[in-house]
Amino acid sequence: MSILITGAGGMVGSHLIDYYSAKGMTPSEIIGSYFKPTTDISEVQDKATLIECDVRYFQGVQDLILKYKPEKIFHLAAQSYPTVSWQRPTETMDVNVNGTINVFEAIKVLRNMEKDYDPVVVVACSSAEYGASLTPENTPVKEETTLLPMHPYGVSKVSQDLLSFQYHFNDKIRSIRARIFNTTGPRKVNDVMADFTQRAVQIERGELDKLRVGNIETRRAITDVRDLIIALVLLSEKGKWGEVYNISGQKAYLIKDLIPIIKKEIGKDFGLFVDPVLLRPSDEPIIYGDASRLINDTEWKQQYSIEQTIVDMINYWRGKL
């Protein structure tokens, strides 16, 4: 079997490579596409066949799928930052929407050549699709909750989600939509926990004296990336084709309550300062999903505590900075 991971240069993609490599798959069986990676791909380059491919352009995506004929495709490639989507909405829609179309259309091309080609496609969608529906009285949100995205990134993910359903409904492609809630872990950059843990190591080293923060009064259900990987793999094996699944941690943490865990790990107290640059025009007060459909269909369980995730992220930055 060969698998294709688009967005292999991101945190989730790199950990997915780690997972399949640890299961005994060879680099020739794990195909990873990347473009402008957000992680250090040298950490996984010996575990997979890495190929530069901008999913916005159909020819490159088609070439990948025609050459390797993957039995599983994890479509993770995306412009994945809400703040960037306000600055570059056209690029966000192009990567996330057209990139998804290109993956499915390439599958159709190969199917026209080989009628029995029938891959499983797990598409990384997002909790950002729920947007304004994420209110304290409405959480944890179920998959049937109204989608009311609050930024261009969320809109792009709704489009990606519904396109994936459409290709299943009309073309019978075995797609599964994974609405991923806040996920973090080693190699993550540009989310609250990555920023906090990186700056904490700088405080530990005496390079900073305060922690730069944005809005710390929000609540987030946080999942360790290694638990997310298990969920994605289980969905590829046990999920129902065409279905949508929330992948969410089972507890919503107040962001400011995570700071004492960081202080304890580095053994230093520190002050905070709010940087206006880190404050968004709009921000969901709580992001927390009901993952019971995922749990019932796949028997997924979280293995990593928030404390373990924070410790592992701090240790990662200690070695990386």
C-alpha positions in Angstrom: 0.0 0.0 0.0 1.1 3.6 -0.6 -0.3 6.7 1.0 -0.2 10.3 -0.1 0.0 13.1 2.5 -0.6 16.5 1.0 0.8 19.2 3.3 3.5 16.9 4.6 5.5 20.0 5.5 3.0 21.0 8.2 2.9 19.8 11.8 0.1 17.2 11.3 1.6 15.9 8.0 5.0 15.4 9.6 3.5 13.5 12.5 1.5 11.3 10.1 4.7 10.4 8.4 6.2 9.5 11.8 3.2 7.3 12.5 3.3 5.3 9.3 7.1 5.0 9.4 6.9 3.6 12.9 4.4 1.1 11.6 7.0 -0.2 9.2 6.1 1.5 6.0 9.1 2.4 3.8 9.9 5.8 2.4 8.8 4.6 -1.0 5.4 3.8 0.4 4.9 7.2 2.2 4.5 10.0 -0.3 4.5 13.5 1.1 3.8 16.7 -0.9 4.9 20.0 0.5 5.0 23.7 -0.5 6.4 26.4 1.8 6.7 24.0 4.8 5.9 25.4 8.2 8.0 22.7 9.9 11.6 21.5 9.5 11.1 18.8 6.9 14.6 17.5 7.5 13.1 15.9 10.6 11.1 13.5 8.4 13.0 13.5 5.0 14.4 10.0 5.6 11.0 8.5 6.4 9.1 9.5 3.2 9.4 10.4 -0.4 9.0 14.2 -0.3 7.9 16.1 -3.4 7.4 19.8 -3.8 3.9 20.4 -5.1 1.7 23.5 -5.0 -1.9 22.1 -4.8 -3.3 25.2 -6.5 -2.0 23.8 -9.8 -3.8 20.8 -11.2 -1.0 19.3 -13.3 1.3 18.7 -10.3 -1.4 17.1 -8.2 -2.4 14.9 -11.2 1.1 13.9 -11.8 1.5 12.8 -8.1 -1.7 10.7 -8.1 -1.1 9.1 -11.5 2.5 8.2 -10.6 1.9 6.7 -7.1 -1.7 5.6 -7.2 -2.1 6.0 -3.5 -4.7 3.8 -1.7 -5.1 6.4 1.0 -4.9 10.2 0.6 -4.7 12.5 3.6 -5.5 15.9 2.2 -3.9 18.3 4.7 -2.4 21.0 2.5 -3.9 24.3 3.3 -3.4 28.0 4.2 -4.3 27.2 7.8 -4.2 30.5 9.7 -7.3 32.6 10.3 -5.3 35.8 10.8 -3.5 35.3 7.5 -6.8 34.7 5.8 -7.9 38.3 6.5 -4.7 39.6 5.0 -4.7 37.2 2.0 -8.3 36.0 1.4 -7.8 35.2 -2.3 -4.8 33.0 -1.6 -6.6 31.3 1.2 -9.5 30.4 -1.0 -7.3 29.3 -3.9 -5.2 26.9 -1.8 -7.9 25.4 0.3 -10.8 25.3 -2.2 -9.0 24.8 -5.6 -6.4 22.5 -3.9 -9.2 20.2 -2.8 -10.9 20.3 -6.2 -7.6 19.4 -7.8 -7.1 16.3 -5.6 -10.6 14.9 -6.4 -10.4 15.7 -10.1 -7.0 14.0 -10.3 -8.6 10.9 -8.7 -11.3 11.0 -11.4 -8.6 11.2 -14.2 -6.9 8.0 -12.8 -10.3 6.3 -12.5 -11.0 6.9 -16.1 -7.8 5.1 -16.9 -8.1 2.4 -14.2 -11.8 1.7 -13.3 -10.9 -0.2 -10.1 -9.0 2.7 -8.6 -10.9 3.4 -5.3 -8.8 5.4 -2.8 -9.9 6.6 0.7 -9.6 10.3 1.0 -9.5 11.9 4.5 -9.9 15.7 4.2 -8.7 17.9 7.0 -11.6 20.3 7.6 -11.9 22.6 10.6 -13.9 23.7 13.7 -13.6 27.2 12.2 -16.6 26.2 10.0 -18.9 26.6 13.0 -17.8 30.1 13.8 -20.6 32.1 15.4 -22.3 28.9 16.4 -19.6 28.3 18.9 -21.2 29.9 21.9 -21.1 28.7 25.5 -24.7 27.6 25.5 -24.2 25.7 22.2 -21.1 23.7 23.0 -19.9 21.1 22.6 -21.1 21.5 19.1 -22.4 18.5 17.1 -21.7 17.9 13.4 -25.3 19.0 12.6 -24.7 22.5 14.1 -25.2 25.4 11.7 -22.0 26.5 9.9 -21.4 30.2 10.4 -17.7 30.9 9.7 -16.3 34.2 11.0 -13.3 34.6 8.7 -12.2 33.8 5.2 -10.3 30.7 6.5 -13.5 29.3 8.0 -15.4 30.0 4.7 -12.7 28.2 2.7 -13.0 25.2 5.1 -16.8 25.1 4.6 -16.2 25.0 0.9 -13.6 22.2 1.2 -15.9 20.2 3.5 -18.9 20.4 1.2 -16.8 19.7 -1.9 -15.6 16.5 -0.3 -19.2 15.5 0.3 -20.2 16.4 -3.2 -17.4 14.2 -4.7 -18.6 11.3 -2.5 -22.3 11.8 -3.4 -21.8 12.2 -7.1 -18.6 10.3 -7.9 -18.7 7.7 -5.1 -15.2 8.6 -4.0 -14.7 7.3 -0.5 -14.2 10.6 1.2 -14.3 11.3 5.0 -14.5 14.9 6.4 -12.6 15.5 9.6 -13.5 18.7 11.4 -10.4 19.2 13.4 -10.6 21.3 16.6 -7.6 23.0 18.2 -4.6 20.7 17.9 -1.1 21.4 19.0 2.2 19.6 19.9 5.9 19.4 19.0 6.7 21.1 15.7 3.6 23.4 15.9 4.1 27.0 15.1 1.9 30.1 15.2 -0.8 28.9 17.6 -1.3 30.0 21.2 0.5 27.0 22.8 3.4 27.0 20.3 3.9 30.7 20.9 3.6 30.3 24.7 6.0 27.4 25.0 8.6 28.9 22.6 8.5 32.2 24.5 8.7 30.3 27.8 11.9 28.7 26.8 13.3 32.1 25.9 12.2 33.3 29.4 13.9 30.3 30.8 17.1 31.3 29.0 16.9 34.9 30.2 16.2 36.2 26.7 12.7 37.5 27.6 11.2 38.6 30.9 7.5 38.6 30.1 5.1 36.4 28.1 3.5 38.2 25.1 -0.1 37.2 24.9 -3.3 38.0 23.0 -6.8 37.2 24.2 -6.4 34.7 27.1 -10.0 34.7 28.2 -11.2 32.2 25.5 -11.8 28.5 26.0 -10.4 25.9 23.7 -10.7 22.1 23.6 -7.1 21.2 22.9 -6.0 17.9 21.3 -2.4 16.6 21.1 -1.3 16.1 17.5 -0.4 12.5 18.3 -4.0 11.8 19.4 -5.2 13.6 16.2 -3.0 11.3 14.1 -4.7 8.2 15.6 -8.1 9.7 14.9 -7.3 10.4 11.3 -5.9 6.9 10.8 -8.9 5.3 12.5 -11.2 7.3 10.3 -9.4 6.1 7.2 -10.0 2.5 8.4 -13.4 2.6 10.2 -15.1 5.9 9.2 -18.3 5.9 7.2 -17.7 7.1 3.6 -19.2 10.6 3.0 -19.6 11.2 6.7 -18.3 14.2 8.7 -16.6 13.8 12.1 -15.6 16.3 14.8 -12.1 15.6 16.2 -12.1 17.5 19.5 -10.5 17.2 22.9 -12.9 16.3 25.6 -12.2 19.3 27.8 -12.3 23.0 27.1 -9.5 24.9 28.8 -9.5 28.6 29.7 -6.3 29.7 27.9 -5.0 31.7 30.9 -5.3 28.6 33.1 -2.6 26.9 31.0 0.1 29.5 31.9 0.7 28.1 35.4 1.5 24.7 33.9 4.2 26.4 31.7 5.6 28.3 34.7 5.9 25.0 36.7 7.7 23.3 33.9 10.3 26.0 33.4 10.6 26.7 37.1 10.2 30.5 36.7 7.5 33.1 37.4 6.9 35.7 34.8 4.6 38.6 33.9 2.3 39.0 31.0 1.8 41.8 28.5 -1.1 41.9 25.9 0.1 42.7 22.4 -2.6 44.3 20.3 -1.1 42.7 17.2 -2.3 39.3 18.6 -5.9 40.4 19.1 -8.2 39.3 16.3 -11.1 41.3 14.9 -13.4 38.5 16.0 -12.7 35.6 18.2 -14.9 32.6 19.2 -15.4 32.7 23.0 -15.2 28.9 23.1 -14.2 26.2 20.6 -15.3 22.8 21.8 -16.8 19.9 19.8 -18.8 16.8 20.5 -16.6 13.9 19.3 -19.1 11.2 20.2 -19.6 10.2 16.6 -15.9 9.6 16.1 -15.6 7.7 19.4 -18.7 5.5 18.6 -17.5 4.6 15.1 -13.8 4.2 15.7 -13.3 3.7 19.5 -10.9 6.7 19.5 -9.5 7.7 22.9 -7.3 10.6 23.9 -4.0 9.4 25.3 -2.1 12.6 26.0 -2.9 15.0 28.9 -2.5 18.8 28.4 0.4 18.7 30.9 2.2 16.1 28.8 1.6 18.1 25.6 3.0 21.3 27.2 6.1 19.5 28.6 6.8 17.8 25.2 6.5 21.2 23.4 8.8 22.9 25.8 11.3 20.2 25.4 11.0 20.5 21.6 11.8 24.2 21.8 14.7 23.6 24.2 16.3 21.4 21.5 15.3 23.6 18.6 16.0 27.2 19.5 
